[in-house]
Structures are given as C-alpha cells and as structure tokens.
Amino acid sequence: MSDRDEIMAKVLAAIADTFLVDPKSLTPQTSALDVPGWDSVSQVGLVMHLEDEFHIQISATALNTIPNIGGLVDFIAQSIGRA
C-alpha cells in the first residue's frame, strides 16, 4: 500500500465516522456537497480529527481551495512530505 493509499484510507475512515456514511460510498471525486450532513459545523470536527491524525494544520484558506476528497488527500500528503 502506498503512502497516498494509507492517507486515503485514514481520510475516508474519518469522513465516514464524522458523517456516519459508508466509506465505500466515498471516492476521490466526492465533495462536501455529496455527503449528507456535511456542513460548516461538522466540518470543524473533521478538520480537528485530521489535524490530530496527521499532525498538521489545515487553514480555512487552504480548506476553501480543496475541491474534493482527492484534493484533501493531496493536501495532507504535501503537508506531511509524502507527495
């Protein structure tokens, strides 16, 4: 399993846990608009989870430029030096 695959698995698990969705329903192209219950309040919880999981900081500015789950994985990979 590649580093990106490991990051993807952790991101999908975090999203599935936060929004109570089946991780199999999520793809790299899935955006916040595609996930029931994904709003600005619940997004804060997801961001905190990912920041703790990967020991990174995700600014609001950066978050606003991430279009989908694949983009989030790419951002995390770059942030931890595994891109």
NORHULIN-V813167 format. One record per backbone hydrogen bond with DSSP energy under -0.5 kcal/mol. NH is the residue of the N-H (numbers start at 1). CO is the residue of the C=O. E is the energy in kcal/mol with one decimal. If there is no record, write none. Layout:
# NORHULIN-V813167
nh:co:e
NH:CO:E
NH:CO:E
This chain:
# NORHULIN-V813167
nh:co:e
6:2:-2.2
7:3:-2.6
8:4:-2.8
9:5:-2.4
10:6:-2.0
11:7:-2.6
12:8:-3.0
13:9:-2.1
14:10:-2.2
15:11:-2.6
16:12:-2.8
17:13:-2.4
18:14:-2.6
19:15:-2.7
20:16:-1.0
21:16:-1.1
25:22:-2.2
26:23:-1.4
30:27:-1.6
34:31:-1.6
35:32:-1.2
36:34:-0.6
38:35:-1.9
39:37:-1.2
43:39:-2.3
44:40:-1.0
44:41:-0.5
45:41:-1.0
46:42:-1.8
47:43:-2.9
48:44:-2.5
49:45:-2.2
50:46:-2.7
51:47:-2.8
52:48:-2.2
53:49:-2.7
54:50:-2.5
55:51:-1.2
56:51:-1.1
59:57:-0.6
63:59:-2.8
64:60:-2.0
65:61:-0.5
65:62:-1.5
66:62:-0.5
66:63:-1.2
67:65:-0.7
69:30:-2.4
70:28:-3.0
72:68:-2.0
73:69:-2.5
74:70:-2.3
75:71:-2.4
76:72:-2.5
77:73:-2.7
78:74:-2.4
79:75:-2.4
80:76:-2.0
81:78:-0.8
82:77:-3.5
83:77:-0.6
